[in-house]
Amino acid sequence: MQKVTLHVKGMSCNHCVNAVETAVRQAGASGSVDLASGTVTIEYDENAVTLEQLKQAIEDQGYDVV
């Protein structure tokens, strides 16, 4: 398992938290958003999903991974 913390721009409310965490989960990983710091910490199996796929899943929700 890999663990990574990504900075995500555009998150401002609980809806944003739910959208990002759901996108990560649907991509095949688990994620936890820290709204105050603007980050999401993701744990994923690198054999099942790539970091790029996870970033794309978040960006598909309208947020920017920086």
Biotite code that builds the C-alpha atoms (Angstrom):
import biotite.structure as struc

atoms = struc.array([
    struc.Atom([0.000, 0.000, 0.000], chain_id="A", res_id=1, res_name="MET", atom_name="CA", element="C"),
    struc.Atom([1.106, 3.509, -0.790], chain_id="A", res_id=2, res_name="GLN", atom_name="CA", element="C"),
    struc.Atom([0.186, 6.609, 1.184], chain_id="A", res_id=3, res_name="LYS", atom_name="CA", element="C"),
    struc.Atom([0.327, 10.101, -0.282], chain_id="A", res_id=4, res_name="VAL", atom_name="CA", element="C"),
    struc.Atom([-0.924, 13.539, 0.692], chain_id="A", res_id=5, res_name="THR", atom_name="CA", element="C"),
    struc.Atom([-2.058, 15.821, -2.126], chain_id="A", res_id=6, res_name="LEU", atom_name="CA", element="C"),
    struc.Atom([-2.816, 19.525, -2.023], chain_id="A", res_id=7, res_name="HIS", atom_name="CA", element="C"),
    struc.Atom([-6.206, 20.235, -3.590], chain_id="A", res_id=8, res_name="VAL", atom_name="CA", element="C"),
    struc.Atom([-7.350, 23.732, -4.518], chain_id="A", res_id=9, res_name="LYS", atom_name="CA", element="C"),
    struc.Atom([-11.008, 24.687, -4.571], chain_id="A", res_id=10, res_name="GLY", atom_name="CA", element="C"),
    struc.Atom([-12.316, 22.790, -1.554], chain_id="A", res_id=11, res_name="MET", atom_name="CA", element="C"),
    struc.Atom([-14.310, 25.020, 0.795], chain_id="A", res_id=12, res_name="SER", atom_name="CA", element="C"),
    struc.Atom([-17.143, 23.050, 2.422], chain_id="A", res_id=13, res_name="CYS", atom_name="CA", element="C"),
    struc.Atom([-18.444, 19.642, 3.461], chain_id="A", res_id=14, res_name="ASN", atom_name="CA", element="C"),
    struc.Atom([-19.846, 19.070, -0.018], chain_id="A", res_id=15, res_name="HIS", atom_name="CA", element="C"),
    struc.Atom([-16.304, 19.419, -1.345], chain_id="A", res_id=16, res_name="CYS", atom_name="CA", element="C"),
    struc.Atom([-15.028, 16.942, 1.244], chain_id="A", res_id=17, res_name="VAL", atom_name="CA", element="C"),
    struc.Atom([-17.680, 14.402, 0.259], chain_id="A", res_id=18, res_name="ASN", atom_name="CA", element="C"),
    struc.Atom([-17.058, 14.898, -3.460], chain_id="A", res_id=19, res_name="ALA", atom_name="CA", element="C"),
    struc.Atom([-13.298, 14.355, -3.169], chain_id="A", res_id=20, res_name="VAL", atom_name="CA", element="C"),
    struc.Atom([-13.523, 11.414, -0.764], chain_id="A", res_id=21, res_name="GLU", atom_name="CA", element="C"),
    struc.Atom([-16.187, 9.737, -2.914], chain_id="A", res_id=22, res_name="THR", atom_name="CA", element="C"),
    struc.Atom([-14.141, 10.234, -6.100], chain_id="A", res_id=23, res_name="ALA", atom_name="CA", element="C"),
    struc.Atom([-11.092, 8.674, -4.457], chain_id="A", res_id=24, res_name="VAL", atom_name="CA", element="C"),
    struc.Atom([-13.160, 5.755, -3.140], chain_id="A", res_id=25, res_name="ARG", atom_name="CA", element="C"),
    struc.Atom([-14.748, 5.136, -6.551], chain_id="A", res_id=26, res_name="GLN", atom_name="CA", element="C"),
    struc.Atom([-11.288, 5.118, -8.109], chain_id="A", res_id=27, res_name="ALA", atom_name="CA", element="C"),
    struc.Atom([-10.351, 2.251, -5.806], chain_id="A", res_id=28, res_name="GLY", atom_name="CA", element="C"),
    struc.Atom([-8.588, 3.900, -2.871], chain_id="A", res_id=29, res_name="ALA", atom_name="CA", element="C"),
    struc.Atom([-9.399, 5.424, 0.503], chain_id="A", res_id=30, res_name="SER", atom_name="CA", element="C"),
    struc.Atom([-8.964, 9.091, 1.209], chain_id="A", res_id=31, res_name="GLY", atom_name="CA", element="C"),
    struc.Atom([-9.414, 11.544, 4.029], chain_id="A", res_id=32, res_name="SER", atom_name="CA", element="C"),
    struc.Atom([-9.753, 15.277, 3.394], chain_id="A", res_id=33, res_name="VAL", atom_name="CA", element="C"),
    struc.Atom([-8.370, 17.905, 5.775], chain_id="A", res_id=34, res_name="ASP", atom_name="CA", element="C"),
    struc.Atom([-10.370, 20.948, 4.754], chain_id="A", res_id=35, res_name="LEU", atom_name="CA", element="C"),
    struc.Atom([-8.363, 23.369, 6.930], chain_id="A", res_id=36, res_name="ALA", atom_name="CA", element="C"),
    struc.Atom([-5.084, 22.513, 5.193], chain_id="A", res_id=37, res_name="SER", atom_name="CA", element="C"),
    struc.Atom([-6.599, 21.865, 1.757], chain_id="A", res_id=38, res_name="GLY", atom_name="CA", element="C"),
    struc.Atom([-5.194, 18.370, 1.528], chain_id="A", res_id=39, res_name="THR", atom_name="CA", element="C"),
    struc.Atom([-6.356, 14.830, 0.976], chain_id="A", res_id=40, res_name="VAL", atom_name="CA", element="C"),
    struc.Atom([-4.411, 11.860, 2.315], chain_id="A", res_id=41, res_name="THR", atom_name="CA", element="C"),
    struc.Atom([-4.872, 8.789, 0.163], chain_id="A", res_id=42, res_name="ILE", atom_name="CA", element="C"),
    struc.Atom([-4.002, 5.155, 0.772], chain_id="A", res_id=43, res_name="GLU", atom_name="CA", element="C"),
    struc.Atom([-4.015, 3.003, -2.336], chain_id="A", res_id=44, res_name="TYR", atom_name="CA", element="C"),
    struc.Atom([-2.738, -0.234, -3.814], chain_id="A", res_id=45, res_name="ASP", atom_name="CA", element="C"),
    struc.Atom([-0.341, 0.761, -6.591], chain_id="A", res_id=46, res_name="GLU", atom_name="CA", element="C"),
    struc.Atom([-1.131, -2.534, -8.333], chain_id="A", res_id=47, res_name="ASN", atom_name="CA", element="C"),
    struc.Atom([-4.815, -1.590, -8.593], chain_id="A", res_id=48, res_name="ALA", atom_name="CA", element="C"),
    struc.Atom([-4.777, 2.153, -9.308], chain_id="A", res_id=49, res_name="VAL", atom_name="CA", element="C"),
    struc.Atom([-2.138, 4.734, -10.215], chain_id="A", res_id=50, res_name="THR", atom_name="CA", element="C"),
    struc.Atom([-1.519, 8.076, -8.565], chain_id="A", res_id=51, res_name="LEU", atom_name="CA", element="C"),
    struc.Atom([-2.362, 9.744, -11.880], chain_id="A", res_id=52, res_name="GLU", atom_name="CA", element="C"),
    struc.Atom([-5.759, 8.014, -11.955], chain_id="A", res_id=53, res_name="GLN", atom_name="CA", element="C"),
    struc.Atom([-6.464, 9.264, -8.443], chain_id="A", res_id=54, res_name="LEU", atom_name="CA", element="C"),
    struc.Atom([-5.458, 12.818, -9.344], chain_id="A", res_id=55, res_name="LYS", atom_name="CA", element="C"),
    struc.Atom([-7.689, 12.662, -12.424], chain_id="A", res_id=56, res_name="GLN", atom_name="CA", element="C"),
    struc.Atom([-10.644, 11.418, -10.373], chain_id="A", res_id=57, res_name="ALA", atom_name="CA", element="C"),
    struc.Atom([-10.301, 14.467, -8.099], chain_id="A", res_id=58, res_name="ILE", atom_name="CA", element="C"),
    struc.Atom([-9.860, 16.857, -11.008], chain_id="A", res_id=59, res_name="GLU", atom_name="CA", element="C"),
    struc.Atom([-12.930, 15.368, -12.707], chain_id="A", res_id=60, res_name="ASP", atom_name="CA", element="C"),
    struc.Atom([-14.916, 16.696, -9.722], chain_id="A", res_id=61, res_name="GLN", atom_name="CA", element="C"),
    struc.Atom([-13.764, 20.246, -10.548], chain_id="A", res_id=62, res_name="GLY", atom_name="CA", element="C"),
    struc.Atom([-10.848, 20.616, -8.135], chain_id="A", res_id=63, res_name="TYR", atom_name="CA", element="C"),
    struc.Atom([-7.195, 21.280, -8.904], chain_id="A", res_id=64, res_name="ASP", atom_name="CA", element="C"),
    struc.Atom([-4.491, 18.973, -7.583], chain_id="A", res_id=65, res_name="VAL", atom_name="CA", element="C"),
    struc.Atom([-1.341, 21.034, -7.070], chain_id="A", res_id=66, res_name="VAL", atom_name="CA", element="C"),
])
